[in-house]
Amino acid sequence: MKTLKQEEVDGRNYRDLSHASETIGIFVDDVYNRQRLHSALTYRPPAEFEATLLQLAVVVYRPQAIANATGSPK
């Protein structure tokens, strides 16, 4: 919340609640999740971190998925 307030909300004038909601949503989607580096995620944006996790999950679970698809024993 601190980041949202400091980087998006402070000093901005919104026309109405709808405009604020739209603008803040764009900030969260485009800046916070795709560009901004997060120290808790080893200084990577959340979208990049999640993509890396997904790639690792595919590599780790792939042999098991192939065995299940072919009917081979685990």
Buried (B, 14 or more C-beta within 10 A) or exposed (E): EEEBEEEBBEEEEEEEEEEBEEBBEEBBEEBBBEEBEBEEBEEBBBEBBEEEEEEEEEEEEEEEEEEEEEEEEE
